[in-house]
Amino acid sequence: MASGRSLKSFIKMHGTGNNFVIIDSRSTNSLNWHYREIANQNICDQVIVITNSGVADCFMRIYNADGSEVEMCGNAARCVGYLIMSEKSTEYATIELINERILECFKVGGRSIKVNMGKPLFRWHEVPLSIECNTLHLPIEVEMLKDPVAVNIGNPHIVFFVDNISEIPLQNLGPRLENHILFPKKVNVSIVQIEKSGEINLRVWERGTGITASCGSAACAALVASVLRKYLTTKQTSVNSPGGNLLVEWADDIFITGNVGFL
């Protein structure tokens, strides 16, 4: 994407292995797209539609592979932020989401993009849960997974801590947990292994999509849950997923930094 030029109407990008089809609808503000068909044809995790915003550089809508619309995608925000900054020849851009969050994007070098994801939410009705529960220790146990943390990073997450993430049959357990009765809007499922170095290894089942190589909001949830459980004393670490690594920092707001690329 050359600086100062308009976005193409259809482009494929990835953020640390999280694959997207990005559609620029700012000229028409149209949402008349067959999202599931596009996802199936292009083998992507989400379809992203950019429209106009009255309060930010653009409005970003996020559609899962099953066609459902969701509230947040940190890796997609990094990709869209990169495109908008390239178009404007700047190192800063803002993105509006359907949950009324405004994401701030910063270019930190090359194709490395940092995004302010906003504040994590912890109250049971903010996640949201269907009944009042202690979000630091949810009463959920499915086979070898139990006692997760729930947190909202603009979208709902649960985080399980395990000794070895490679031993968890996420393909089988993910759908059961995503559709657990405790989550009226379904939930993203993270399996976390904390290294002695303080780095986090992460595998994710994303609601409406399935297993993905990376998930920005899940990386944020993993760090927040680790700190809340006092498994980590630092609020900054590398979160390592199959698709690559994200630097996650929690200082009131939570930030992710990582590379983006084209497919």
MARKENU-317861 format. One record per residue (C-alpha): residue in one letter; x, y, z. Coordinates in steps of 0.2 Angstrom, whole numbers, padded with zeros to 4 digits. Example, Ala and Ser with C-alpha at 12.3 -4.5 7.8 and 13.67 -1.06 7.14 Angstrom:
+------+-------+-------+-------+
| code |     X |     Y |     Z |
+------+-------+-------+-------+
|    A |  0062 | -0022 |  0039 |
|    S |  0068 | -0005 |  0036 |
+------+-------+-------+-------+
! end
This chain:
+------+-------+-------+-------+
| code |     X |     Y |     Z |
+------+-------+-------+-------+
|    M |  0000 |  0000 |  0000 |
|    A |  0009 |  0016 | -0006 |
|    S |  0008 |  0031 |  0005 |
|    G | -0005 |  0045 |  0000 |
|    R | -0016 |  0033 | -0011 |
|    S | -0033 |  0027 | -0008 |
|    L | -0037 |  0010 | -0001 |
|    K | -0042 | -0004 | -0013 |
|    S | -0060 | -0010 | -0011 |
|    F | -0054 | -0028 | -0007 |
|    I | -0037 | -0032 |  0001 |
|    K | -0031 | -0047 |  0011 |
|    M | -0020 | -0044 |  0026 |
|    H | -0014 | -0053 |  0042 |
|    G | -0009 | -0048 |  0060 |
|    T |  0003 | -0061 |  0067 |
|    G | -0005 | -0075 |  0057 |
|    N | -0023 | -0069 |  0060 |
|    N | -0030 | -0068 |  0042 |
|    F | -0043 | -0055 |  0036 |
|    V | -0052 | -0049 |  0020 |
|    I | -0053 | -0030 |  0022 |
|    I | -0067 | -0022 |  0012 |
|    D | -0066 | -0003 |  0010 |
|    S | -0084 |  0003 |  0009 |
|    R | -0081 |  0021 |  0013 |
|    S | -0087 |  0028 | -0004 |
|    T | -0104 |  0020 | -0002 |
|    N | -0105 |  0016 |  0017 |
|    S | -0113 | -0001 |  0011 |
|    L | -0114 | -0016 |  0022 |
|    N | -0122 | -0026 |  0008 |
|    W | -0110 | -0040 |  0007 |
|    H | -0111 | -0059 |  0009 |
|    Y | -0098 | -0061 |  0023 |
|    R | -0099 | -0080 |  0025 |
|    E | -0097 | -0083 |  0007 |
|    I | -0082 | -0071 |  0006 |
|    A | -0074 | -0079 |  0021 |
|    N | -0077 | -0097 |  0014 |
|    Q | -0070 | -0092 | -0003 |
|    N | -0054 | -0083 |  0004 |
|    I | -0051 | -0094 |  0019 |
|    C | -0050 | -0080 |  0032 |
|    D | -0053 | -0079 |  0050 |
|    Q | -0064 | -0063 |  0049 |
|    V | -0071 | -0051 |  0035 |
|    I | -0068 | -0033 |  0040 |
|    V | -0078 | -0019 |  0032 |
|    I | -0072 | -0001 |  0034 |
|    T | -0085 |  0013 |  0033 |
|    N | -0086 |  0031 |  0037 |
|    S | -0086 |  0038 |  0055 |
|    G | -0090 |  0055 |  0062 |
|    V | -0079 |  0053 |  0077 |
|    A | -0064 |  0043 |  0070 |
|    D | -0054 |  0040 |  0054 |
|    C | -0065 |  0026 |  0050 |
|    F | -0078 |  0014 |  0057 |
|    M | -0073 | -0004 |  0057 |
|    R | -0086 | -0018 |  0057 |
|    I | -0080 | -0036 |  0060 |
|    Y | -0088 | -0052 |  0054 |
|    N | -0083 | -0070 |  0059 |
|    A | -0082 | -0084 |  0047 |
|    D | -0100 | -0089 |  0051 |
|    G | -0106 | -0072 |  0046 |
|    S | -0109 | -0066 |  0064 |
|    E | -0104 | -0048 |  0069 |
|    V | -0093 | -0045 |  0084 |
|    E | -0087 | -0030 |  0094 |
|    M | -0068 | -0031 |  0094 |
|    C | -0053 | -0038 |  0084 |
|    G | -0036 | -0031 |  0090 |
|    N | -0026 | -0039 |  0075 |
|    A | -0038 | -0032 |  0062 |
|    A | -0037 | -0015 |  0070 |
|    R | -0018 | -0016 |  0068 |
|    C | -0021 | -0020 |  0049 |
|    V | -0034 | -0006 |  0046 |
|    G | -0023 |  0006 |  0056 |
|    Y | -0008 |  0003 |  0045 |
|    L | -0019 |  0005 |  0030 |
|    I | -0026 |  0022 |  0036 |
|    M | -0009 |  0028 |  0041 |
|    S | -0002 |  0024 |  0025 |
|    E | -0016 |  0033 |  0016 |
|    K | -0014 |  0048 |  0027 |
|    S |  0005 |  0048 |  0027 |
|    T |  0004 |  0049 |  0046 |
|    E |  0009 |  0038 |  0061 |
|    Y | -0007 |  0039 |  0070 |
|    A | -0025 |  0034 |  0066 |
|    T | -0042 |  0031 |  0075 |
|    I | -0055 |  0017 |  0073 |
|    E | -0073 |  0017 |  0079 |
|    L | -0081 |  0001 |  0084 |
|    I | -0099 | -0005 |  0086 |
|    N | -0096 | -0006 |  0105 |
|    E | -0092 |  0013 |  0105 |
|    R | -0074 |  0011 |  0108 |
|    I | -0062 |  0022 |  0099 |
|    L | -0046 |  0013 |  0096 |
|    E | -0030 |  0023 |  0094 |
|    C | -0017 |  0016 |  0082 |
|    F |  0002 |  0020 |  0082 |
|    K |  0015 |  0016 |  0069 |
|    V |  0031 |  0011 |  0079 |
|    G |  0042 |  0006 |  0064 |
|    G |  0040 | -0002 |  0047 |
|    R |  0024 | -0013 |  0048 |
|    S |  0024 | -0014 |  0067 |
|    I |  0008 | -0006 |  0074 |
|    K |  0003 | -0003 |  0092 |
|    V | -0016 | -0001 |  0097 |
|    N | -0023 |  0005 |  0112 |
|    M | -0037 | -0007 |  0116 |
|    G | -0045 |  0003 |  0130 |
|    K | -0049 | -0003 |  0147 |
|    P | -0052 | -0021 |  0152 |
|    L | -0069 | -0024 |  0161 |
|    F | -0071 | -0037 |  0175 |
|    R | -0089 | -0036 |  0182 |
|    W | -0100 | -0051 |  0179 |
|    H | -0113 | -0041 |  0169 |
|    E | -0099 | -0032 |  0159 |
|    V | -0092 | -0049 |  0152 |
|    P | -0107 | -0052 |  0151 |
|    L | -0112 | -0068 |  0161 |
|    S | -0130 | -0074 |  0162 |
|    I | -0129 | -0075 |  0181 |
|    E | -0118 | -0066 |  0194 |
|    C | -0102 | -0075 |  0197 |
|    N | -0084 | -0071 |  0203 |
|    T | -0076 | -0068 |  0187 |
|    L | -0059 | -0072 |  0194 |
|    H | -0064 | -0090 |  0197 |
|    L | -0078 | -0095 |  0186 |
|    P | -0087 | -0111 |  0191 |
|    I | -0083 | -0120 |  0174 |
|    E | -0075 | -0137 |  0172 |
|    V | -0075 | -0146 |  0155 |
|    E | -0063 | -0161 |  0155 |
|    M | -0046 | -0155 |  0160 |
|    L | -0050 | -0137 |  0159 |
|    K | -0057 | -0128 |  0175 |
|    D | -0057 | -0113 |  0185 |
|    P | -0055 | -0099 |  0171 |
|    V | -0055 | -0080 |  0173 |
|    A | -0067 | -0070 |  0163 |
|    V | -0063 | -0053 |  0156 |
|    N | -0070 | -0041 |  0143 |
|    I | -0058 | -0033 |  0131 |
|    G | -0072 | -0025 |  0121 |
|    N | -0078 | -0043 |  0118 |
|    P | -0080 | -0058 |  0130 |
|    H | -0065 | -0070 |  0135 |
|    I | -0062 | -0084 |  0147 |
|    V | -0044 | -0089 |  0151 |
|    F | -0039 | -0106 |  0157 |
|    F | -0021 | -0109 |  0164 |
|    V | -0013 | -0125 |  0160 |
|    D |  0005 | -0133 |  0161 |
|    N |  0006 | -0138 |  0143 |
|    I | -0006 | -0129 |  0130 |
|    S | -0001 | -0142 |  0117 |
|    E | -0009 | -0156 |  0126 |
|    I | -0027 | -0148 |  0126 |
|    P | -0039 | -0154 |  0113 |
|    L | -0045 | -0136 |  0109 |
|    Q | -0054 | -0142 |  0093 |
|    N | -0065 | -0152 |  0104 |
|    L | -0067 | -0142 |  0119 |
|    G | -0068 | -0125 |  0111 |
|    P | -0086 | -0126 |  0104 |
|    R | -0092 | -0133 |  0120 |
|    L | -0085 | -0118 |  0130 |
|    E | -0090 | -0105 |  0117 |
|    N | -0108 | -0110 |  0119 |
|    H | -0108 | -0113 |  0138 |
|    I | -0124 | -0107 |  0146 |
|    L | -0115 | -0094 |  0157 |
|    F | -0111 | -0083 |  0141 |
|    P | -0127 | -0076 |  0133 |
|    K | -0116 | -0068 |  0119 |
|    K | -0105 | -0084 |  0118 |
|    V | -0086 | -0082 |  0122 |
|    N | -0068 | -0083 |  0116 |
|    V | -0058 | -0096 |  0124 |
|    S | -0040 | -0095 |  0128 |
|    I | -0028 | -0108 |  0134 |
|    V | -0013 | -0101 |  0143 |
|    Q |  0004 | -0107 |  0148 |
|    I |  0016 | -0096 |  0158 |
|    E |  0034 | -0098 |  0155 |
|    K |  0047 | -0096 |  0169 |
|    S |  0053 | -0080 |  0159 |
|    G |  0036 | -0072 |  0161 |
|    E |  0031 | -0074 |  0143 |
|    I |  0014 | -0081 |  0139 |
|    N |  0011 | -0095 |  0127 |
|    L | -0007 | -0094 |  0120 |
|    R | -0019 | -0105 |  0110 |
|    V | -0036 | -0097 |  0106 |
|    W | -0053 | -0103 |  0100 |
|    E | -0063 | -0088 |  0093 |
|    R | -0082 | -0088 |  0094 |
|    G | -0089 | -0089 |  0077 |
|    T | -0073 | -0094 |  0069 |
|    G | -0064 | -0108 |  0078 |
|    I | -0045 | -0110 |  0081 |
|    T | -0035 | -0095 |  0075 |
|    A | -0016 | -0093 |  0074 |
|    S | -0017 | -0077 |  0084 |
|    C | -0030 | -0066 |  0093 |
|    G | -0026 | -0048 |  0099 |
|    S | -0040 | -0047 |  0112 |
|    A | -0036 | -0064 |  0118 |
|    A | -0018 | -0059 |  0121 |
|    C | -0024 | -0045 |  0131 |
|    A | -0036 | -0056 |  0141 |
|    A | -0021 | -0068 |  0144 |
|    L | -0010 | -0054 |  0152 |
|    V | -0024 | -0047 |  0162 |
|    A | -0030 | -0064 |  0169 |
|    S | -0012 | -0068 |  0173 |
|    V | -0009 | -0052 |  0183 |
|    L | -0026 | -0053 |  0192 |
|    R | -0022 | -0071 |  0197 |
|    K | -0005 | -0065 |  0203 |
|    Y |  0004 | -0077 |  0192 |
|    L |  0014 | -0063 |  0184 |
|    T |  0020 | -0047 |  0194 |
|    T |  0024 | -0037 |  0178 |
|    K |  0010 | -0029 |  0167 |
|    Q |  0021 | -0031 |  0151 |
|    T |  0026 | -0047 |  0142 |
|    S |  0027 | -0056 |  0125 |
|    V |  0012 | -0066 |  0121 |
|    N |  0017 | -0080 |  0109 |
|    S |  0004 | -0088 |  0098 |
|    P |  0006 | -0100 |  0083 |
|    G |  0005 | -0085 |  0071 |
|    G |  0018 | -0075 |  0080 |
|    N |  0022 | -0064 |  0095 |
|    L |  0013 | -0049 |  0102 |
|    L |  0019 | -0037 |  0115 |
|    V |  0005 | -0033 |  0127 |
|    E |  0006 | -0019 |  0140 |
|    W | -0007 | -0015 |  0153 |
|    A | -0006 |  0002 |  0161 |
|    D | -0025 |  0006 |  0165 |
|    D | -0028 |  0005 |  0146 |
|    I | -0021 | -0011 |  0138 |
|    F | -0010 | -0010 |  0122 |
|    I | -0004 | -0023 |  0109 |
|    T |  0010 | -0021 |  0097 |
|    G |  0015 | -0032 |  0083 |
|    N |  0018 | -0034 |  0064 |
|    V |  0005 | -0034 |  0050 |
|    G |  0007 | -0040 |  0032 |
|    F | -0001 | -0043 |  0016 |
|    L | -0008 | -0060 |  0009 |
+------+-------+-------+-------+
! end
